[in-house]
Amino acid sequence: MFTPGIWQALIVAMIVLLLFGTRLPSVMRSLGEGITEFKKGMKGTESDPNSRIEDQSE
């Protein structure tokens, strides 16, 4: 099977940067926010800890 070496990976990375360089920061930011939201969902924590107290008092 074909496994890319370091030079092939660098060439592909350069092409990706040339093609998507202007949009790459916004894509990475969105990816980071998505991962953060996913982790919050997996923990089951809410953004407002007081809302859980209000729910239990009713």
C-alpha positions as CSV (number, residue, x, y, z in Angstrom):
1,M,0.0,0.0,0.0
2,F,1.0,3.6,-0.5
3,T,1.9,5.4,2.6
4,P,2.8,9.1,2.2
5,G,6.2,10.2,3.4
6,I,7.0,13.5,5.1
7,W,7.7,15.3,1.9
8,Q,4.3,14.3,0.4
9,A,2.5,15.4,3.5
10,L,4.3,18.8,3.5
11,I,3.4,19.3,-0.2
12,V,-0.2,18.5,0.5
13,A,-0.2,20.8,3.5
14,M,1.2,23.7,1.4
15,I,-1.5,23.2,-1.2
16,V,-4.2,23.2,1.4
17,L,-2.8,26.4,2.9
18,L,-2.7,28.0,-0.5
19,L,-6.3,27.0,-1.3
20,F,-8.0,27.5,2.0
21,G,-5.6,29.9,3.8
22,T,-8.1,32.8,4.1
23,R,-10.9,30.6,5.5
24,L,-8.8,28.3,7.6
25,P,-8.9,30.4,10.9
26,S,-12.6,30.6,10.9
27,V,-12.9,26.8,10.1
28,M,-10.6,26.0,13.0
29,R,-12.5,28.3,15.3
30,S,-15.8,26.7,14.5
31,L,-14.2,23.2,14.9
32,G,-12.9,24.2,18.4
33,E,-16.3,25.6,19.4
34,G,-18.0,22.4,18.2
35,I,-15.6,20.2,20.2
36,T,-16.1,22.4,23.3
37,E,-19.9,22.1,23.0
38,F,-19.6,18.3,22.4
39,K,-17.5,17.9,25.6
40,K,-20.1,20.0,27.6
41,G,-22.9,17.8,26.3
42,M,-21.0,14.6,27.2
43,K,-20.4,15.8,30.8
44,G,-24.1,16.7,31.1
45,T,-23.3,20.1,32.7
46,E,-25.3,23.1,32.0
47,S,-23.9,26.6,31.4
48,D,-26.0,28.1,34.2
49,P,-25.5,26.1,37.5
50,N,-28.4,28.0,39.1
51,S,-30.9,26.6,36.6
52,R,-30.5,23.1,38.1
53,I,-31.3,24.4,41.6
54,E,-34.4,26.2,40.3
55,D,-35.6,23.0,38.6
56,Q,-35.2,20.9,41.8
57,S,-37.1,23.4,44.0
58,E,-40.3,23.2,41.8
